[in-house]
């Protein structure tokens, strides 16, 4: 099953709720270092970059798009619409 996530970094406010939700999905605790999503701030531009890791890197888990959840938690908890999920795209 393919779960369609769309990323809109211009909408990101840097709250990092997506990182925390993702980390909890993988390990049942809130540790942004284990999240499949990484939010980076570009200080010069004042904008955020959203990185989705599809392969495990160091402590980070590979994104499984929350396969056991009704919808990917990063999209569910993104209040600004920086990460969205389209269930019709499955």
N, C-alpha and C positions, 0 to 999 in steps of 0.2 A: 504494500500500500504506500502510495506517495502522499505526503501531507504537504500541501502548498503553503509555505510561509513567504510573506513579502516583507521586505525591510525598507523603511523610509527614514534614513538617518537625519534628515532635516527636521523631522518631528520629534526627535529624541531630546528629552530634557535632562538626561543624565541621572535619573533617579535610581537606576540600577535594580529596579524591582524584577526585571526579566532575569538578571544574573542570579538573584537570590532564589527566585522560583525554580530556575533551572537546576541550581545546586541542590536544592531540597529534593527535587524530583530524582536526582541521581543518588544522593547519599543520605537523605533524611536529616540533613542539618544545613544551616545557612552559612556556606563558605564560598564566597565569590571565586576563589582560586580553583574550585572544582567545576565551575559552571562551563557549559559548552558555548556560552555567549560571553563575549568580552566587550565592555564599553570603554572606549578610549576617548579622551578629550584632546582636541587639537587646540592648544592654548592660543596660537596665533590667530586662528579663524574663529575661535569661540564656539566651535561646533563639536559634535560627537560622532564617532565612528562606531558602527556596530559590527562586530566580527563574530561569525558563526563558525565554530570549529567542527568540521566533519570528521576529523581524525583526533585521537587522543594526543594531547601535548602536555608533557610534564604531569601535573596533578589534574589537568582538565579531562573531562570525559568527552567522548565524541557525541555529537548531537544525534539523538534517536527520534527527534521530533515528538517526544512524549507519547510514544506508541501505545502505552497502556492507559493513557488519559483520554477524556472526551475531546479535548483540544490541547494543542501545545501550550504549556503554562506560560511561556514567555509572552505569547500573544494575549493570553487571557488576562495577565496582570499588567500589560502595557497600557497605561491610561491615556497616553498621547497618540496612539496609533502609529508608533514607530515600527512596531512588529505586528503584522496582521496575519490571520489564518483564514483561508477560504475553504470551507468544507465541501463546496461544490467542485473543487479542483481535484478531489481524490479519485 
